[in-house]
Amino acid sequence: RDVLLDLPEKSRFVVPLEITKPKEYHKAENDFIGWLTKKSQSKAKKAKKALAIVRMGYLKRLAARLKWKGVLDWVDNFLEASEGKLILFAVHKKPIKLLRERYRRRCVVIDGSTSQPKRMLAVDQFQKNKRIRILIGNIRAAGKGLNLTAASAVAFAEMGWTPGEHNQAEDRAHRIGQTRGLNCYYLVANGTIESDLCELIQQKASVFDSVFDGEKEVDTLDIFDQLQIEIKKRSRK
């Protein structure tokens, strides 16, 4: 706000979505908690942490898959309720493919396989063609270096791991040239690792802002360590 006073307001909204097979998710989460609580002296600490991250990645993908109907319903409602354009971010290839197939006449796609000429063409179509309502982007491939100010909203069908990824992605639309307020929607699988991750990302974003302003010290606890703590807490409820 202090640096770019001319930018319109950016607002964030968390949209909780119910998952379709809660028993499947909770079994996977309980399996992870059981593994986490076992004391193993045979593995080095770093190796165990790396494996924990892999397992949390599986939980994250599972939560995203089980909320998918809610994601599609939300996007359909957005298209029906407004004439605005949407940047829709995902992480993995399969969700991006499914979104492309569903909205193919109204979307363009930028992922890791998109060449530079096709990337620029997709941006141009999104910015200028009224029929193109959605830009579907991989959060890393499309989350930096693009000007997408035609968007009135940004939504995350899947989440990354850090506040920086999301801030960068949001700012594809919240930049010089944007004349409207921007709404950013986090489509979160309720009661899952996504809920924990979303809360931690927002907390860390606030801490970062305070650190930048000299108000707080850096939070040194790794987000993966904090996720493990939050998952264990939910298991005790």
N, C-alpha and C positions, 0 to 999 in steps of 0.2 A: 504493500500500500504506500509506503514512504517513497519508494523508488519510482513506481509507475502509477502516479496519481490519476492519470487520465483513463486507466482501465476500469471498466465496469465491474460490479461486484461478482465474485465467484462464490457459489453456495454448494455445500455438500449435503447429500441425503443418503442415509443407509436404508435400503429396501430389503427387509427380511423376507425370504422366500422359504416355503416349506419344502422339505425333501420328500420324494415319493416312496422311498423304502427305508424308513428310519431304523428298522431292525438290522438291515444290512450295514448301515453306517455305524451304528452303535456297537455291533459285533467287532467291526474292524478297529474302532477306536479302543474298545476294551482289550483287544489283542495287543494293540500298541502299548497301552498302559501296563498290561501284564509284562510285556517284554522290557519296558522301561524300568520297572521296579525290581527286576532281577539283578542281583549283584554279580557281575562277571569280572573275575581277575585275569581272565585269559586274553582279554582284548585291551589294547591301549585306549586311553581316554579319547584321543582324537579320532581313532577308528570307530569307536562306539558312537561318538557324536555325529560323524559322517553318516553312519547307518541310520541314526535317529532322523536326520534330515531327509534321507531317502524315504523312510517310512512316513514322515509327515507329509512329504510330497505326494505319496500315494493317497493319504487321507484327504488332502486338498483336491486332488483330481476326482476322487470318489464323491466328495461333497458337491463339486461342480456338476458332475454327471447327474446326480440325483435331484438337483434343483432345476434341471434344464427346461422342463415344462414351464416353470415359473418365469424363467428368463425369456422364453419365446412369447409367453402371454404378455409380459411387460413391454417388450419391443413392439408387439402388435398394437397394444393399447397406445403407446407413444405415437405410432404412425397414424392411428385413427384420430387421436385427440388433438393433434397439432399439425401444422404445416412445416414445422422446423426440421432441421437436419441433425443427425445423431452420429457421433463417433462412438463405435462400440468396440471396446478392447477385450481381447482374450489372450491366452498364453499358449495353448497347445494347438497342434495342427487339426485334430479331429473336430473340436468345437468351431474353429474357423471354417472348416469345410462344411459343416452342418449349417452354419449361418449363411455362408455363400449360396448354398443350394436353396435355402428357404427364401432369401431376399434377392436372388440373382438379378432380377430386372430393375431393382431399386438400389443396388449397392455396388461399391467398388471395394477391392481388397488389397491390403498391403501387409505382407508377411516377409519372412526371411528369404523366400525364394523370388520375391518380386525384383526384377531388374530396375536399374535407375531410370531408364526411359519410361518403363511401365509405371513406376512409382510417380513420376511427374505427371504422367497422363491421368492416373487415378486422382491425384490431388486436383488437377485442373477440372476434371469432370465433377468432382464433389463440390468444388467451389462455384462452378458456373452452370451446371446442368440441373435444372429444377426437378427432373425425374429421378436423379440420384439422391436418395434421402439418407443413405447410411454409408459411412466408411467403416469397414470392418478391419481392425488392425491388430497385429501382434503387438503386445505392450512394449516390446523392445525395438522391433523393426519400425513401428510407426509412432513410437512414443517420443522421438527426438527429431529435431531439424525440419519439421513440416509446418506449414502455415495452413491451418484448417479453420479459419475464422468464420466460414459459412455455417458452422455448427452452432446450434442453440443449446445443445446438451452433449455431455459425455457420460457414457455408462461403462461399467466394468462387469462383463459377464464372468470373467475369471480375474483373480487378483494376483499381483506379483508378491514379492516378499518384503519390499522396503518402501518407506514413504517417498523416497526420491523417484522411484519408478512411476508412482502415481502422480506426483506433482508435475513431472516432466510430461506425462501423457495428458493430463488435464490442460496443461499450458499450450498444447497444440492449437487449442481454440481460444484460450485466455491470453491474448497477446496483442501487440499493437495492430490496430485494424479492426479489433472486435468492438462493436458498438452496443451490444446488448449484454445484459447480465447472463452469466453462464451457470447452468445447473449441472452438477456432477453427481451421478447416481452409482452407489455401490450395491450391486445385486447380490446379496449375501445369503448363503444357505444357513437358515436359522438353527441354532443349537449345535453347530459343528465347529471344526477348526477354523472355518472361514470367519465365523463370528468373533473368535478370539483374535485372529489375525487382523481383522478390520479394526478392532478396538485398539490393539497394540500399535498399528500403523498410525492411527490418529493421535495416540498418546505421544509416539516418537516424533511425529510431525510438529506437535506443540512444543515438545522439548527442544527440537532443533531451532524453532523460531525464537525460543527464549534464550538459547545458547548464542544465537546469532546477535541478539540484542544485549547480550552480556548479563542476563538475569539469572541463568542457571548454569550448573556444571554439566558436562557431558554425561549422559546415561550410558554406563559401560556394559550393562547386562545385555548380552546378545539376544536378538529377537527370537531365535530358535530356543534358547534356554527359557525365555519367558513363555513361549508357546507351550512347552512341556509343563510348566507350572500351571498354566491356565487349564490345560486338558486334564491334569490330575485333579484340579479343584472341581471341575464339572463331574468327574466320576464319583466324588464324595457327596454330591447333592442328592 
